[in-house]
Amino acid sequence: MRFGETNVLTNLTFSVSEGSSLAIIGPNGAGKSVLLRSLLGSIPFDGTVEWAPGTRVGYVPQKLDIERGLPLTGNDLLRARLALAPESDVSIAHALDIVGLPSAAGDKLIGTFSGGQFQRLLIGFALLGKPTVLLLDEPTSGVDQPGQEQINALLHRLQHEQRLTILFISHDLSVVYSYSDDVLCLSRTKPCFGPPKQTLTPQVLEDLYGTPLRYHVHEP
């Protein structure tokens, strides 16, 4: 994958099993967001992306390019998404309930949502399209610690209850160990892929981030 003459990702091949969770990690500039945008088909690239027949992809961005001061309610935002998926049988009320927001939250202006509430709203927005695959670009960015834990638990529950295949970008290795079946490590040299406990060795992490890292895996 390249922008102009600049190669961003090269020699990258991986597959994700249905109903599993893949964490994508790597230093800034390694191409994590570029990869998600390529999977969405929103940028041109060299190579092939193959989805299983019947795949429906939902996307939760790191941030929404919309002015939070607009006189727009949560329901307004969800209705706009539902208008693009008239075949969906997921109602706005059900989408709010799935992500743990009370129905009254739909009447609030989006500018009054906390960071965690707004991320939940964006997840509900994506679920209105009844996706089988959910792509998330740092879904807990800008959310306080308790909110991060709640959103990670929510996504884990959705993965299993709705058999969603989830691909998410993260900088938090504890989340990668706790919530992903596999991890894709991106770098400008050699990417690596596999189960976190086998893949994320101290040497791999040092090569990936360019500095010695220490970590301890707490067994459940």
FIPAZA-982534 format. One line per field, with one value per residue: residue number from 1; residue in three letters; y, z, x of N, C-alpha, C in turn. Coordinates in nm, 4 decimals, decimal comma, m for minus. Each point is the difference from the previous one (the first is absolute). Layout:
% residues N
selum	c(NUM;...)
vexpa	c(ALA;...)
nv	c(Y;...)
nw	c(Z;...)
nu	c(X;...)
cav	c(Y;...)
caw	c(Z;...)
cau	c(X;...)
cv	c(Y;...)
cw	c(Z;...)
cu	c(X;...)
END
This chain:
% residues 220
selum	c(1;2;3;4;5;6;7;8;9;10;11;12;13;14;15;16;17;18;19;20;21;22;23;24;25;26;27;28;29;30;31;32;33;34;35;36;37;38;39;40;41;42;43;44;45;46;47;48;49;50;51;52;53;54;55;56;57;58;59;60;61;62;63;64;65;66;67;68;69;70;71;72;73;74;75;76;77;78;79;80;81;82;83;84;85;86;87;88;89;90;91;92;93;94;95;96;97;98;99;100;101;102;103;104;105;106;107;108;109;110;111;112;113;114;115;116;117;118;119;120;121;122;123;124;125;126;127;128;129;130;131;132;133;134;135;136;137;138;139;140;141;142;143;144;145;146;147;148;149;150;151;152;153;154;155;156;157;158;159;160;161;162;163;164;165;166;167;168;169;170;171;172;173;174;175;176;177;178;179;180;181;182;183;184;185;186;187;188;189;190;191;192;193;194;195;196;197;198;199;200;201;202;203;204;205;206;207;208;209;210;211;212;213;214;215;216;217;218;219;220)
vexpa	c(MET;ARG;PHE;GLY;GLU;THR;ASN;VAL;LEU;THR;ASN;LEU;THR;PHE;SER;VAL;SER;GLU;GLY;SER;SER;LEU;ALA;ILE;ILE;GLY;PRO;ASN;GLY;ALA;GLY;LYS;SER;VAL;LEU;LEU;ARG;SER;LEU;LEU;GLY;SER;ILE;PRO;PHE;ASP;GLY;THR;VAL;GLU;TRP;ALA;PRO;GLY;THR;ARG;VAL;GLY;TYR;VAL;PRO;GLN;LYS;LEU;ASP;ILE;GLU;ARG;GLY;LEU;PRO;LEU;THR;GLY;ASN;ASP;LEU;LEU;ARG;ALA;ARG;LEU;ALA;LEU;ALA;PRO;GLU;SER;ASP;VAL;SER;ILE;ALA;HIS;ALA;LEU;ASP;ILE;VAL;GLY;LEU;PRO;SER;ALA;ALA;GLY;ASP;LYS;LEU;ILE;GLY;THR;PHE;SER;GLY;GLY;GLN;PHE;GLN;ARG;LEU;LEU;ILE;GLY;PHE;ALA;LEU;LEU;GLY;LYS;PRO;THR;VAL;LEU;LEU;LEU;ASP;GLU;PRO;THR;SER;GLY;VAL;ASP;GLN;PRO;GLY;GLN;GLU;GLN;ILE;ASN;ALA;LEU;LEU;HIS;ARG;LEU;GLN;HIS;GLU;GLN;ARG;LEU;THR;ILE;LEU;PHE;ILE;SER;HIS;ASP;LEU;SER;VAL;VAL;TYR;SER;TYR;SER;ASP;ASP;VAL;LEU;CYS;LEU;SER;ARG;THR;LYS;PRO;CYS;PHE;GLY;PRO;PRO;LYS;GLN;THR;LEU;THR;PRO;GLN;VAL;LEU;GLU;ASP;LEU;TYR;GLY;THR;PRO;LEU;ARG;TYR;HIS;VAL;HIS;GLU;PRO)
nv	c(m0,1172;0,0979;0,1120;0,0245;0,0430;0,0289;m0,1076;m0,0327;m0,0945;m0,0893;m0,0964;0,0503;m0,1123;m0,0022;m0,0851;0,0248;m0,0836;m0,0530;0,1086;0,0248;0,0331;0,0989;0,0102;0,1268;m0,0264;0,0971;0,0484;0,1268;0,0069;m0,1068;0,0718;0,0129;0,1307;0,0021;m0,0975;0,0619;0,1126;m0,0777;m0,0553;0,1276;0,0014;0,0787;m0,0770;0,0430;m0,1244;m0,0499;m0,1034;m0,0955;0,0430;m0,1140;0,0349;m0,0706;m0,0854;0,1068;0,0328;0,0537;0,1072;0,0106;0,1303;0,0008;0,1272;0,0426;0,0798;0,0688;0,0155;0,0352;0,1174;m0,0214;0,1244;m0,0837;0,0582;m0,1039;m0,0750;m0,0854;0,0222;0,1290;m0,0211;m0,0700;0,0958;0,0847;m0,0775;m0,0021;0,1266;m0,0312;m0,0523;0,0321;m0,0910;0,0816;m0,1043;0,0702;0,0179;0,1296;m0,0302;m0,0990;0,0836;0,0927;m0,0910;m0,0416;0,1303;m0,0223;0,0621;0,0798;m0,0294;0,0579;m0,0777;m0,0652;0,0591;m0,0419;0,1238;m0,0306;0,1331;m0,0554;m0,0874;m0,0839;m0,0068;m0,0644;0,0913;0,0942;m0,0660;m0,0134;0,1299;0,0181;m0,0780;0,0629;0,1110;m0,0634;m0,0314;0,1216;m0,0141;m0,0567;0,0517;m0,0706;0,1097;0,0250;0,1125;0,0077;0,1304;m0,0675;m0,0972;m0,0052;0,0519;0,0736;m0,1263;0,0362;m0,0351;0,0416;0,1083;0,0004;m0,0312;0,0909;0,0819;m0,0320;0,0053;0,1155;0,0360;m0,0427;0,0621;0,1097;m0,0170;m0,0352;0,1013;0,0808;m0,0733;0,1145;0,0265;0,0175;0,1104;0,0164;0,1301;m0,0329;0,0840;m0,0636;m0,0445;0,0570;0,0929;0,0068;m0,0165;0,0919;0,0734;m0,0334;m0,0646;0,1009;0,0245;0,1125;m0,0227;0,1290;m0,0058;0,0882;m0,1005;m0,0807;m0,0064;m0,0194;m0,1249;m0,0059;m0,1045;0,0898;m0,1042;m0,0516;0,1029;0,0504;m0,0465;0,0044;m0,0917;m0,0599;0,0194;m0,0410;m0,0983;m0,0241;0,0249;m0,0764;m0,0618;m0,0325;m0,1030;0,0235;m0,1233;m0,0170;m0,1231;0,0556;m0,1187;m0,0299)
nw	c(0,0000;m0,0815;0,0423;m0,1254;0,0264;0,1056;0,0220;0,0361;m0,0716;0,0261;m0,0886;m0,0020;0,0681;0,0176;0,0838;0,0069;0,0998;m0,0522;0,0547;m0,0564;0,0807;m0,0828;0,0775;m0,0369;0,0130;0,0522;m0,0253;0,0372;m0,1038;0,0741;m0,0073;0,1304;0,0012;m0,0673;0,0811;0,1038;m0,0438;m0,0137;0,1189;0,0288;m0,0739;0,1017;m0,0182;m0,1077;m0,0401;0,0083;m0,0544;0,0826;0,0163;0,0641;m0,0145;0,1030;m0,0807;m0,0242;m0,0083;0,1147;m0,0431;0,1303;0,0174;0,0995;m0,0417;0,0011;m0,0973;0,0216;m0,1308;0,1154;m0,0165;0,1167;m0,0437;m0,1020;m0,0320;0,0260;0,0080;0,1008;0,0195;m0,0166;0,0725;0,0884;m0,0061;m0,0035;0,0945;0,0686;m0,0421;0,0315;0,0966;m0,0963;m0,0432;0,0816;0,0824;0,0099;0,1052;m0,0002;0,0499;m0,0890;m0,0950;0,0532;0,0056;m0,1220;m0,0218;0,0685;m0,0965;0,0948;m0,0203;0,1208;m0,0078;m0,0704;0,1021;0,0501;0,0060;m0,1166;0,0049;0,0534;m0,0965;0,0984;0,0148;0,1150;0,0339;m0,0462;0,0579;0,1051;m0,0150;m0,0207;0,1065;0,0665;m0,0426;0,0294;0,1155;m0,0313;m0,0525;0,1204;0,0436;m0,0785;m0,0500;0,1116;m0,0665;0,0906;m0,0185;0,0868;0,0259;0,0801;m0,1143;0,0941;0,0430;0,1154;0,0994;0,0880;m0,0792;m0,0006;0,1290;0,0128;m0,0800;0,0565;0,1170;m0,0398;m0,0569;0,1111;0,0689;m0,0760;0,0122;0,1246;0,0397;m0,0812;0,0520;0,0489;m0,1163;0,0913;m0,0674;0,0909;m0,0090;0,0597;0,1022;0,0496;0,0384;0,1122;m0,0799;m0,0664;0,1160;0,0514;m0,1136;m0,0362;m0,1058;m0,0849;m0,0281;m0,0675;m0,0062;m0,0151;m0,0927;m0,0150;0,0820;0,1036;m0,0526;0,1100;0,0121;0,0944;0,0824;0,0811;0,0762;m0,1213;m0,0406;0,1099;m0,0537;0,1045;m0,0771;m0,0237;0,1263;0,0336;m0,0904;0,0502;0,1277;m0,0242;0,1016;0,0970;0,0019;0,1135;0,0166;0,0619;m0,0394;0,0437;0,0503;m0,0737)
nu	c(0,0849;m0,0335;0,0596;m0,0385;0,1227;m0,0748;0,0760;m0,1236;m0,0593;0,0928;m0,0182;m0,1221;m0,0075;m0,1302;m0,0557;m0,1301;m0,0083;m0,1087;m0,0514;0,1182;0,1002;0,0305;0,1075;0,0031;0,1300;0,0722;0,1198;m0,0035;m0,0820;m0,0343;m0,1127;m0,0262;m0,0152;0,1156;0,0375;m0,0556;0,0542;0,1064;m0,0187;m0,0219;0,1126;0,0393;0,1090;0,0648;0,0230;0,1216;m0,0595;m0,0352;m0,1231;m0,0063;m0,1268;m0,0416;m0,0651;m0,0748;0,1291;m0,0361;0,0630;0,0185;m0,0016;0,0879;m0,0051;0,1265;m0,0378;m0,1094;0,0197;m0,0504;m0,0515;0,0618;0,0190;m0,0136;m0,1149;0,0792;m0,1082;0,0118;m0,1300;0,0312;0,1092;m0,0699;m0,0927;0,1031;0,0525;m0,1112;m0,0016;0,1263;m0,0746;m0,0869;0,0899;0,0670;m0,0030;0,1134;m0,0785;m0,0265;m0,1189;m0,0012;0,0430;m0,0806;m0,0964;0,0360;0,0199;m0,1125;m0,0671;m0,0483;m0,1271;0,0008;0,1080;m0,0925;m0,0614;0,1164;0,0445;0,0577;m0,0058;m0,1090;0,0307;0,0265;0,1320;m0,0237;m0,0914;0,0828;0,1008;m0,0778;m0,0288;0,1306;0,0158;m0,0973;0,0590;0,1148;m0,0578;m0,0459;0,1200;m0,0189;0,1146;0,0778;0,0588;0,0673;0,0294;0,0963;0,0078;0,0761;m0,0863;0,1091;0,0438;0,0585;m0,0040;m0,0611;0,0819;m0,0927;m0,0104;0,1337;0,0021;m0,0953;0,0657;0,1153;m0,0623;m0,0538;0,1133;0,0582;m0,0974;0,0081;0,1309;m0,0256;m0,0756;0,0659;0,0944;0,0361;0,0538;0,0946;0,0285;0,0943;0,0228;0,1143;0,0230;m0,1059;0,1200;m0,0432;m0,0525;0,1145;0,0649;m0,0805;0,0005;0,1219;m0,0472;0,0196;0,1281;m0,0175;0,1303;m0,0223;0,0937;0,0986;0,0276;m0,0166;m0,1233;m0,0712;m0,0414;m0,0955;m0,0207;m0,0578;m0,0323;m0,0240;m0,0713;m0,0542;0,1101;0,0824;0,0588;m0,1168;m0,0337;0,1223;m0,0065;m0,1212;0,0309;0,1077;m0,0582;0,0846;m0,0845;m0,0609;m0,0403;m0,1150;m0,0191;m0,1133;0,0218;m0,1104)
cav	c(0,1172;0,1169;0,1314;0,0535;m0,0875;m0,0479;m0,1261;0,0016;m0,1399;m0,0921;m0,1424;m0,0243;m0,1006;m0,0568;m0,0360;0,0088;m0,0993;0,0522;0,0042;0,0236;0,1390;0,0295;0,1286;0,0527;0,0879;0,0482;0,1406;0,1010;0,0031;m0,1351;m0,0324;m0,0652;0,0602;m0,0232;m0,1362;m0,0026;0,0717;m0,0877;m0,1063;0,0617;0,0379;0,1451;0,0518;m0,0962;m0,0724;m0,1170;m0,1211;m0,0577;m0,0221;m0,0962;m0,0207;m0,1164;0,0372;0,0455;0,0864;0,1397;0,0645;0,1218;0,0743;0,0981;0,0801;0,0530;0,1188;0,0288;0,1336;0,0744;0,1017;m0,0445;0,1066;0,0043;m0,0359;m0,1346;m0,0944;m0,1369;m0,0611;0,0547;m0,0678;m0,1390;m0,0031;0,0210;m0,1288;m0,0971;0,0339;m0,0627;m0,1454;m0,0227;m0,1425;m0,0409;m0,0160;0,0510;0,1305;0,0931;m0,0331;m0,1223;0,0330;0,0670;m0,0989;m0,0914;0,0621;0,0415;0,1376;0,0076;0,0562;0,1456;0,0544;0,0324;0,1360;0,0952;0,0530;m0,0792;0,0737;m0,0193;m0,1355;m0,0193;m0,0741;m0,1394;m0,0087;0,0250;m0,1205;m0,0975;0,0422;m0,0347;m0,1457;m0,0229;0,0478;m0,1055;m0,1217;0,0141;m0,0649;m0,1446;m0,0501;m0,1268;0,0379;0,1346;0,0586;0,1095;0,0716;0,0461;0,0302;0,0616;0,1222;0,1148;m0,0446;m0,0231;m0,1405;m0,0844;m0,0086;m0,0903;m0,1380;m0,0316;m0,0149;m0,1249;m0,1096;0,0036;m0,0572;m0,1441;m0,0615;0,0029;m0,0995;m0,1349;m0,0094;0,0176;m0,0672;0,0995;m0,0024;0,1344;0,0444;0,1287;0,0572;0,0309;0,0224;m0,0533;m0,1424;m0,0775;m0,0245;m0,0975;m0,1315;m0,0387;m0,0003;m0,0397;m0,1372;0,0141;0,1353;0,0338;0,1027;0,0695;0,0828;0,0311;m0,1076;m0,1293;m0,0197;m0,1341;m0,0320;m0,1225;0,0190;0,0966;m0,0554;m0,0579;0,0968;0,1212;m0,0254;0,1233;0,0411;0,0532;0,1314;0,0924;0,0293;0,0718;0,1367;0,0604;0,0229;m0,1158;0,0054;m0,1070;m0,0254;m0,1224;m0,0490;m0,0554;m0,1120;0,0107)
caw	c(0,0000;m0,0097;m0,0322;m0,0965;m0,0127;0,1334;0,0436;0,1405;0,0422;m0,1036;0,0352;0,1101;m0,0268;0,1220;m0,0086;0,1288;0,0070;0,0331;0,1418;0,0831;0,0219;m0,0386;0,0402;m0,0893;0,0791;m0,0672;0,0305;m0,0847;m0,1358;m0,0526;m0,1001;0,0592;m0,0531;m0,1451;m0,0208;0,0166;m0,1122;m0,1166;0,0170;m0,0287;m0,1410;m0,0120;m0,0655;m0,0959;0,0463;m0,0776;0,0766;m0,0039;0,1230;m0,0268;0,1072;m0,0186;m0,0543;0,0972;0,1018;0,0115;0,0814;0,0736;0,0325;0,1085;m0,0116;0,1232;0,0263;m0,1086;m0,0549;0,0074;0,1043;0,1153;0,0415;m0,0840;0,0707;m0,0500;0,1101;m0,0258;m0,0881;m0,1347;m0,0590;m0,0263;m0,1080;m0,1257;m0,0355;m0,0316;m0,1327;m0,0978;0,0131;0,0208;0,0156;0,1350;0,0939;0,1289;0,0257;0,0751;0,1425;0,0255;m0,0125;0,1244;0,1072;m0,0198;0,0421;0,1391;0,0162;0,0218;m0,1144;0,0121;m0,0525;m0,1412;m0,0131;0,0398;m0,1032;0,0005;0,0695;0,1445;0,0330;0,0445;m0,0985;m0,0017;m0,0553;m0,1443;m0,0638;m0,0008;m0,1053;m0,1289;m0,0151;m0,0356;m0,1377;m0,0872;0,0130;m0,0741;m0,1299;0,0243;m0,0532;0,0455;0,0356;0,0554;0,0013;0,0970;0,0038;0,1376;0,0475;0,1333;0,0009;0,0574;0,0991;0,1273;0,0261;0,0196;m0,1267;m0,0882;0,0417;m0,0350;m0,1449;m0,0362;0,0411;m0,0915;m0,1288;0,0210;0,0103;m0,1329;m0,0830;0,0287;m0,0091;m0,1388;m0,0802;m0,0818;m0,0188;0,0385;m0,0237;0,0673;0,0241;0,1408;0,0513;0,1359;m0,0101;0,0906;m0,0743;m0,1041;0,0627;0,0614;m0,0863;m0,1396;m0,0285;m0,0727;m0,0076;m0,1187;0,0356;m0,1209;0,0058;m0,1337;m0,0430;m0,0184;0,0872;0,0553;0,0231;0,0742;0,1333;0,0740;0,0920;m0,0758;m0,0956;0,0615;0,0813;0,0279;m0,1142;m0,1014;0,0452;m0,0101;m0,1422;m0,0495;0,0514;0,0021;0,1364;0,0849;0,0728;0,0969;0,0223;0,0710;m0,0350;0,1148;m0,0392;0,0599)
cau	c(m0,0849;0,0861;m0,0507;0,0947;0,1160;0,0370;m0,0578;m0,0400;m0,0050;0,0487;0,0104;m0,0931;m0,1026;m0,0571;m0,1413;m0,0690;m0,1070;m0,1327;m0,0326;0,1181;0,0387;0,1379;0,0555;0,1029;0,0855;0,1198;0,0312;m0,0630;0,0535;0,0234;m0,1010;m0,1164;m0,1225;0,0019;m0,0484;m0,1458;m0,0614;0,0119;m0,0991;m0,1297;m0,0049;m0,0113;0,1193;0,0551;0,1181;0,0405;m0,0219;m0,1345;m0,0744;m0,1070;m0,0971;m0,0861;m0,1311;m0,0983;0,0600;m0,0426;0,1037;m0,0302;0,1223;m0,0066;0,1222;0,0581;m0,0798;m0,0932;0,0238;m0,1251;0,0074;m0,0780;m0,0892;m0,1194;m0,1241;m0,0279;m0,0169;0,0413;m0,0992;0,0188;0,1153;m0,0360;m0,0992;0,0730;0,0615;m0,1034;m0,0512;0,0893;m0,0129;m0,1436;m0,0300;0,0378;m0,1107;0,0458;m0,0598;0,0834;m0,0141;0,0765;0,1419;0,0387;m0,0020;0,1127;0,1260;m0,0101;m0,0449;m0,1448;m0,0721;m0,0013;0,1250;m0,0192;m0,0531;0,1033;0,0881;0,1239;0,1035;m0,0118;0,0422;0,1377;0,0786;m0,0419;m0,1359;0,0030;0,0541;m0,1088;m0,0925;0,0603;m0,0112;m0,1397;m0,0109;0,0520;m0,0805;m0,1254;0,0167;0,0081;0,1272;0,0572;0,1373;0,0050;0,1337;0,0029;0,1273;0,0218;m0,1359;m0,0055;0,0802;m0,0691;m0,0974;0,0676;0,0319;m0,1184;m0,0721;0,0737;m0,0271;m0,1379;m0,0112;0,0670;m0,0888;m0,1146;0,0396;0,0222;m0,1329;m0,0608;0,0686;m0,0477;m0,1454;m0,0419;0,1033;0,0673;0,1445;0,0413;0,1374;0,0119;0,1316;0,0193;0,1352;m0,0007;0,0310;m0,0850;m0,1235;0,0333;0,0062;m0,1279;m0,1180;0,0222;0,0418;0,1268;0,0519;0,0776;0,0980;0,0428;0,1197;0,0498;0,0900;m0,0655;m0,1161;m0,0159;m0,1408;m0,0223;m0,0572;0,0823;0,0990;0,1103;0,0551;0,0550;0,1180;0,0751;0,0811;m0,0916;m0,0453;0,1131;0,0182;m0,1177;m0,0079;0,1328;0,0467;m0,0290;m0,1264;m0,0243;m0,1419;m0,0325;m0,1327;m0,0717;m0,0858;m0,1333)
cv	c(0,1233;0,1266;0,0649;m0,0978;m0,0619;m0,1290;0,0084;m0,1408;m0,0873;m0,1421;m0,0358;m0,0977;m0,0540;m0,0356;m0,0002;m0,0969;0,0663;m0,0060;0,0242;0,1485;0,0175;0,1391;0,0389;0,1003;0,0434;0,1453;0,0947;0,0017;m0,1361;m0,0420;m0,0637;0,0549;m0,0165;m0,1390;m0,0054;0,0678;m0,0826;m0,1130;0,0510;0,0347;0,1493;0,0665;m0,1036;m0,0680;m0,1133;m0,1234;m0,0434;m0,0130;m0,0916;m0,0158;m0,1248;0,0463;0,0395;0,0910;0,1411;0,0675;0,1265;0,0652;0,1001;0,0798;0,0418;0,1275;0,0251;0,1432;0,0772;0,0977;m0,0386;0,1083;0,0115;m0,0383;m0,1352;m0,0939;m0,1370;m0,0705;0,0504;m0,0734;m0,1435;m0,0111;0,0190;m0,1298;m0,1006;0,0257;m0,0630;m0,1522;m0,0358;m0,1468;m0,0500;m0,0127;0,0411;0,1392;0,0881;m0,0326;m0,1236;0,0272;0,0689;m0,0991;m0,0933;0,0591;0,0588;0,1455;0,0005;0,0664;0,1520;0,0631;0,0404;0,1415;0,1069;0,0515;m0,0726;0,0724;m0,0164;m0,1410;0,0019;m0,0784;m0,1455;m0,0182;0,0187;m0,1195;m0,1104;0,0334;m0,0372;m0,1507;m0,0369;0,0410;m0,1083;m0,1246;0,0087;m0,0631;m0,1508;m0,0582;m0,1405;0,0210;0,1445;0,0456;0,1217;0,0603;0,0638;0,0395;0,0654;0,1264;0,1166;m0,0348;m0,0275;m0,1496;m0,0865;m0,0176;m0,0930;m0,1453;m0,0416;m0,0225;m0,1283;m0,1206;m0,0075;m0,0664;m0,1505;m0,0730;m0,0058;m0,1044;m0,1379;m0,0123;0,0070;m0,0671;0,0977;m0,0339;0,1435;0,0218;0,1380;0,0405;0,0344;0,0282;m0,0620;m0,1518;m0,0839;m0,0327;m0,1046;m0,1409;m0,0482;m0,0253;m0,0430;m0,1463;m0,0015;0,1459;0,0144;0,1166;0,0624;0,0819;0,0273;m0,1088;m0,1283;m0,0127;m0,1413;m0,0182;m0,1292;0,0271;0,0902;m0,0624;m0,0624;0,1045;0,1146;m0,0332;0,1321;0,0485;0,0601;0,1408;0,1029;0,0379;0,0889;0,1474;0,0681;0,0301;m0,1234;0,0191;m0,1168;m0,0167;m0,1285;m0,0391;m0,0638;m0,1107;0,0143;m0,1039)
cw	c(0,0000;m0,0213;m0,0924;m0,0195;0,1331;0,0338;0,1486;0,0569;m0,1155;0,0555;0,1189;m0,0434;0,1333;m0,0264;0,1406;m0,0015;0,0394;0,1501;0,0925;0,0097;m0,0318;0,0474;m0,0981;0,0790;m0,0834;0,0331;m0,0916;m0,1372;m0,0612;m0,1012;0,0538;m0,0571;m0,1509;m0,0310;0,0140;m0,1171;m0,1283;0,0071;m0,0286;m0,1467;m0,0213;m0,0579;m0,0990;0,0570;m0,0974;0,0867;m0,0076;0,1411;m0,0337;0,1243;m0,0300;m0,0571;0,1104;0,1084;m0,0085;0,1005;0,0658;0,0441;0,1107;m0,0047;0,1363;0,0414;m0,1221;m0,0471;m0,0085;0,1163;0,1157;0,0486;m0,0839;0,0810;m0,0492;0,1188;m0,0383;m0,0945;m0,1434;m0,0714;m0,0378;m0,1126;m0,1364;m0,0449;m0,0431;m0,1383;m0,1100;0,0050;0,0244;0,0205;0,1405;0,0880;0,1415;0,0198;0,0765;0,1487;0,0353;m0,0074;0,1269;0,1151;m0,0096;0,0564;0,1407;0,0220;0,0241;m0,1189;0,0045;m0,0552;m0,1461;m0,0219;0,0357;m0,1218;0,0077;0,0731;0,1500;0,0427;0,0563;m0,1078;m0,0113;m0,0583;m0,1517;m0,0747;m0,0046;m0,1099;m0,1378;m0,0250;m0,0372;m0,1435;m0,0972;0,0022;m0,0755;m0,1390;0,0083;m0,0564;0,0502;0,0406;0,0486;0,0060;0,0923;0,0068;0,1379;0,0669;0,1366;0,0085;0,0563;0,1043;0,1313;0,0291;0,0267;m0,1291;m0,0982;0,0332;m0,0388;m0,1506;m0,0459;0,0367;m0,0910;m0,1329;0,0113;0,0076;m0,1370;m0,0916;0,0190;m0,0156;m0,1448;m0,0989;m0,1003;m0,0131;0,0212;m0,0300;0,0625;0,0168;0,1483;0,0276;0,1386;m0,0053;0,0953;m0,0657;m0,1073;0,0578;0,0466;m0,1011;m0,1447;m0,0089;m0,0717;0,0008;m0,1276;0,0380;m0,1287;0,0276;m0,1425;m0,0520;m0,0241;0,0940;0,0559;0,0447;0,0789;0,1337;0,0834;0,0847;m0,0727;m0,0853;0,0667;0,0973;0,0306;m0,1195;m0,1099;0,0388;m0,0079;m0,1452;m0,0521;0,0399;0,0142;0,1383;0,0836;0,0764;0,0955;0,0142;0,0775;m0,0345;0,1233;m0,0486;0,0685;0,1093)
cu	c(0,0893;m0,0816;0,1018;0,1129;0,0409;m0,0725;m0,0314;m0,0015;0,0450;0,0046;m0,0889;m0,1076;m0,0511;m0,1455;m0,0584;m0,1171;m0,1316;m0,0232;0,1174;0,0300;0,1477;0,0382;0,1102;0,0824;0,1199;0,0249;m0,0759;0,0670;0,0234;m0,1053;m0,1254;m0,1307;m0,0090;m0,0543;m0,1520;m0,0693;0,0080;m0,1024;m0,1407;m0,0164;m0,0078;0,1243;0,0505;0,1235;0,0312;m0,0189;m0,1449;m0,0561;m0,1165;m0,0871;m0,0819;m0,1341;m0,0970;0,0545;m0,0583;0,0929;m0,0544;0,1291;m0,0272;0,1297;0,0534;m0,0717;m0,0875;0,0228;m0,1313;0,0120;m0,0906;m0,0968;m0,1257;m0,1240;m0,0522;m0,0110;0,0545;m0,0955;0,0131;0,1131;m0,0351;m0,1031;0,0677;0,0657;m0,1056;m0,0591;0,0842;m0,0074;m0,1455;m0,0361;0,0315;m0,1229;0,0412;m0,0587;0,0979;m0,0044;0,0825;0,1495;0,0506;0,0080;0,1209;0,1285;m0,0075;m0,0336;m0,1512;m0,0675;m0,0012;0,1265;m0,0145;m0,0501;0,1029;0,0764;0,1339;0,1126;m0,0027;0,0392;0,1422;0,0751;m0,0438;m0,1388;0,0008;0,0574;m0,1053;m0,1009;0,0551;m0,0035;m0,1430;m0,0278;0,0450;m0,0881;m0,1320;0,0086;0,0090;0,1302;0,0308;0,1456;m0,0034;0,1458;m0,0022;0,1403;0,0160;m0,1316;m0,0065;0,0853;m0,0812;m0,1039;0,0741;0,0108;m0,1229;m0,0796;0,0686;m0,0313;m0,1416;m0,0167;0,0679;m0,0853;m0,1218;0,0346;0,0215;m0,1341;m0,0681;0,0620;m0,0611;m0,1518;m0,0475;0,0948;0,0628;0,1478;0,0484;0,1482;0,0132;0,1466;0,0106;0,1474;0,0164;0,0214;m0,0833;m0,1331;0,0231;0,0026;m0,1369;m0,1104;0,0256;0,0405;0,1345;0,0410;0,0817;0,0906;0,0529;0,1253;0,0442;0,0935;m0,0796;m0,1196;m0,0015;m0,1442;m0,0086;m0,0653;0,0909;0,1103;0,1182;0,0721;0,0732;0,1120;0,0698;0,0807;m0,0869;m0,0444;0,1120;0,0256;m0,1122;0,0034;0,1361;0,0532;m0,0317;m0,1300;m0,0086;m0,1503;m0,0148;m0,1418;m0,0633;m0,0923;m0,1349;m0,0195)
END
